[in-house]
Amino acid sequence: MLNWKELTFHYTETDYIVRAAYKNGVWEKPYATRDKYMNIHVAATGLQYGQECFEGLKAFRGIDGKVRIFRMEENARRMQRSAEGLLMTPVPVELFCEAILLALEKNMDFVPPYETGATLYFRPVLVATTPEISVGPGKDCEFIVISTPIGPYFPNGFKGTPFIVNRHIDRSAPQGTGQWKVGGNYAASFRASEVAHAMGYECMFTDAKTHKYIDECTASNFIGIKKCRMVQNGVELGRIGQNGKDSVELGRIGQNGKDSVELGRIGQNGVELYLEDETTLHNSTQYYTTAELSFYEYLTPRSSAILPSITNDSLMTLAREMGMKVSRRKIRVEELAEMSEAAACGTACVISPITKVFDPENDVTYHFGEPGPVLTKLFHALQDIQYGRVEDKHGWCKIIE
């Protein structure tokens, strides 16, 4: 019997894998097998030229005992984009989902119990199998789904992890393969990650072109949380009451340079508020329930070298629903000083808060400390959906009775 609470993010043998081959222009039906080894030609383009891609998704044992697979179709579509990027035959969405469900059915005993913090992780892999020495894409391929129970990706889990900025080793190049989930991207990160580990950190990659901007946190997307000043007519607003109902002082400079005060009340229709960049806030009363009149911005990098994270996409949706401004743009390393919270996010780690970031080139350390309130709220909001503790109004989970 496995000790579910002691699991880490490493491979644990399960009963079955699922396979389906593409040969002569036809996909075979997925089937389960206990054979965990591939019989592949030594000249296969998957071995010779790295023509392969993979995915990662999880099944959760919910509070009601049911198993939920999170955003399976979106993983299927992302694998299709990766395959197309490498000129491989994409796995049809229906076949992908059929294979995942079969892998779950055959390995149901390995779905960890609720509240253990562990999940059943699926690793779909697509490998080109056409023998070829000439440089070019193979057409035949094999699709395999591995299943394994896992614990947290980072050893400290949600407690937080320190990172070090890397400007000397590139994970992937702009306009290269970074936007796809291909093995070569991860192999390229090994050296930098091992250097970081030897110093007691995880690796924060910068962009390969200028090394000025944050790209990824090891194999995960980066999230920064920034508290923005709220202003109206160019003047910072005051404070708001506990339930969003108390009056707010809105300063306004009079014509002769003297202050004149206009009182506003955040009521049902709200007072129209603006950020410094003149972005209108969402309905004011829906989101401000704390004594501090502040507004949080969810920042994540935009780059052609970054894999679009399904977890990050989900968190951005939840952040918008909470009233946060969500921005995907280039983020300079120095902007870490303006952030109140930071984290790595992805399927494997969900959200892993960053305790500090050390920039050795500039001898600067950006401190974040314990997990902050915004990331904590986002983490629990996503986990509540995945474990069936709240309504899944987005239809993200496939429920297996």
N, C-alpha and C positions, 0 to 999 in steps of 0.2 A: 504494500500500500504506500502510495506516495505521500510525503509530507507537503501538502499543498502550500502552506505558508512559508516553507523554506525554498521554494522554487525560485530560480533566477532566470535570466534570459539566455538560456542554453538549451541545446537539443536534448530532449528526453524521448526515448523510443516509445512508439505507440504500435498498435496492431497492424494497421493498414496504411498504404498510400493509394492514391488514385492516379490512373494514367489514361492518356488518350493520344494516339499518334495521328499525324497528318501526312498521308502518303498519296502520291498520284492524284493530287487535287481533292482528296476526300478526308474528312475527319471521321475517325472511328468513335464509337460510343464509349464514354468513360467507364472504366471498370476498376474495381478494388483488387489489390494484390498485397500479399505479405512480402513480396520480393522488393527490397529497398535499393537494389542496384540497377544501374543502366547498362545495357549492352549497346555500346555506341562505337561507330567506326572511328579509328584514330585520326582520320583525315576530316572528320565532321567539322563544318565551319563554326559550330558552337565551341569546339576545342581550339581550332586553329586561329580563329579571328574574334573570339569572344562574342559571337552572335547569339546572345541569350538575354532574357529579361525575367523579372520576377515580380511578385506582389507580396503583400502582408496584410492580413485581416484577422479579426478575432471573433470568437463565440463566447458569450457571457452567460453564466447561470444566474437567472434573475431572482428577485425577491419572491416571486410566485412559483419558483421551481422550473419555469420554462427557460429554454435556451434561445438567446437572441444573437443573430449574426449581424454585425454593424456594417451597413452601406456596401453590401456585397456587389451590387450592380455597378456602383461607382468604381470599385476596384477592378471589375471586369473591363470597364471602359478605359481606365487608365492603362491597364495592360495592353489593350488594343493600340493605344497611342504609342506605347513603348515599342511594340512589335512593328508598327508601321514605320517608326523612326529608324529601325534597324533592317528594314525591308524583309521582315518575317511575315508569315501568314498569321493574321490576328485570330485569337481564339474567340469564337462567337460568344456573346454574352450569355446566351441560354446554356451553352455547353459549359462555360466557366461556372455558372451557378449550379448546374447539375452535378458537376464534379465536387464542388465545395459541400453541397448537401450530402452527397454520398460519403465523402470523407468524414463528415460529422456523424452520420449514421453508423459508420463502421468503427468509429473511435469515441462513441458517446460516453464510455466509462472513463474517458480521460478529460472530460469537461469538469474543471474544478468546482467544488461547491460554492454557493453564495457566501460572500463575506470573508473569503480567504485571501482576496487580493490577486488571485491567479486566474488565468483565462486559457482557453484552448486557442492556440495560434495556428493559422493556416499559412503556408508558404507555397503558393502556386509558382511554378517555374516553367518557362518555355525555352527549349534548347533546339537550335538548328542542328539537324542530323545528316544533312547531305554531305557526302564525301567530296572534298574539293581542295586542291592545292592552289589553284589560281585565285587571286584576291577577288572575291565577289560573294554575294549573298547565296546561301543555300535556300532551297524551297521547302524541303521536308523538315518536319520538326516533331518534337514530343512534348506534350503538356503533362506535367506531374504536379500533384497536390500533396505536400507533406503536412502532417498535423503533429503538433507537440504542445503539451501544457507548459506555460511559462509564468514567471514572476516579473518583477520590475526590470526594465531595460537598464536604467542606471541603478547602481547598488543602493543609493540613498533614496530612491523612489521620489515621493513628493516632498521629502524633507529638504531637498536642494542639493545642487552640484556646482562646484567651482569650474570655471572655464578659463582658458588662456587663448589669446588672439594669435593666430598663425598667419604670417605674411610671406612665408618662404616655400610652402608646398601647396599646390593647387589641387583641389578635388576634381574639378571639371572646368571646362573652358566656355566662355560665352559662345553661343551658337553651336555648342557641341552636344554632348549626350546628357548633360546634367538635368535636363527637364524630363528625362525618361528614367525609369527604374531599371537600370542595367548594372550588371555585376562589376563592370570595369570602373564605374564611379566609386564604388565602395572599396575595391582593391586599391585605387589611387589614394584613398584616405588613410590606409593602414599606417603608413610611415609617420604621418603627422600625428595620428592618434596615439601611437606608441611613444612618441617623443613627449606628448602632453601627459600621458599616463605616468611616465617616469618622473615627471615633475609634480605629480599629484593633481592633475587637472584633466578635464575633457577639452577637446579641441574646437575652437570657434574659427571657421574658415572665412577668409575675406575674398572679395571678388578677384578673379585671376587677371583681370586687365589692369586695375589700378591699385589693388590691395588697400583701398580706402573704405570700402563698404562691407557690411556684414553679409555673408552669404548663408551659411548653414552652421548648425551646432552638431558636430560629428555627422551623423546621418539623419538629423532632424531639422525641421524648420525652426526659425527663431521668432519669438514673440517679445515685444517690448510694450510696457504699459506706461503711458505718460499722462500726468495730470495737467490739464490745460486750464489756463486762466479764462474766465468767462467775462466778456465785456459787452457793453451796449453803448453805441455811439462813441466807441474808442475808450471807454472807461470801465475799469474792472468792477464787477458786481460784488455785493456784500455777502451776507450769510442768509441761510434759509432755515426754517424751523424743522423740528423733528419729523413731521409728517408732510412736509412740503406745502404747508398752508400759511406760515407766518409771512409778514411783510418783508420785502427786500428793499434795501436802499439802492437806488440806481443813481449814481452821481452823474451830474451833467454840468459842464463848465459854462457859466453864463457869458454873456457878450462882453462884459467888462472884466473878465477874468475871475469873477467871484463865483463860488460854488452855489449852485441851486440844486435842491434835492427834490426828486420826484419819487413818490412811493408807489410801488407796484405790488400786487399780490399774485402769487403763483396759484391760480385757481383752476377751474375746469378747463378753460381755454388756454391758460398759461400766458405769460408775458413772452413776447418773442425775444429770444436770447441769441447771441451770436458768439462764435469763437473769434479769436483774433484774425483768422483768415476769412471771416465773414461767412462761415458755414453755419447754416441754421440748424439749431438743435432739434431733436425729436420732441414730441409732446412733453412739455416740461414736467407736469405732475406725475407722469407715469414712472419716472425714473429717479427723482430726487426725494429720497426718504431719509437721508442722513442730515446731521446738523451742518456739515460742511458743504457749501455751494461750490462744488467742483465737478468737472467733467473729464472723463477718462478717454484717452485715445488708445486704440489697439493698433500697434504698429507691427508690420511684418514685411520682410524684404520682397521686392519685385526684381527678378533676375531670370534671364533665359538659362542660367546654369543651375537653377534650383528646382527640385522635384515638387510639383504642386501637391501638397499634403492634404489628404482627405480629412484628417483630424483637424488641421488648421482651417480648412474650409468650413467644417462644422462649428468650430469655435468662433470664427468670424460671424457666422449666422447668429449664434447665441449672443455674441457681444453686441451686435446691432439691435437685437431684441431687448437687451438690457439698457439700450440708449447710448452706447458708446459710439464714438466716431471710429470707423475702421479704415485704416490706410495701408495700402500696399505700395511701397516706393523704395527707392534706394535709401539706406540708412547708414550714415557715416559712423564709424566706430566711436567717435567722440560724442555722439548723441546719447550714448549710454549714461552719461552724466546727467541727462535731463529726464531719465526714466526712473520711476518709483519701483517698478518690478520688471523682471525679465525671466524668460523660460525657453526651454527647448520643447517642441511638441511634435508628435507623430503617433502612428499606430502603436508602435512598441512601447513608447514611454508615456503616451497620452499627454500629460503636461509634467515636465520636470523643471521646477523652479531653479533659477540660477542664483547662487548665494553671492558670487562675486565674479568679476572678469578682470584678469590681469593682462595688461598690454605691455609686454616687455620692451617693445621698440621705443615707447615713450615713458616707460617706468611709471605707469599709472595703474591703479587698481580701482575699479568701479564696484562699490559695495551695495548689495541688495538685502543681505541678511536672510531672515526666515521668510517662508512663503507669504506673500502679501494678500490682502483681502480680495483684490480683483481676480487674480489668478486662482485663488482658492474657490471663489464663487463660480468661475468658469469651469474649473475642474469638477466640482460637485454637480453642476448643471449638466455637463456631458455624461458623467458617470450615472447620474440619476436616470437618464434616458437609456443608456446601455444596459443597466440592470433592472429596468422596468419599474423604477420607483415613481416615475411621473409619466404622464401621457406623451407618447411619441408623435407629436403633431406633425412632424416633417415626414413621417413614414420611413425613417432611416433604418429601422431594424426589421429583419426577417425573423419572425417568431416560429419556433418549432415546439409544438405541444409535447 
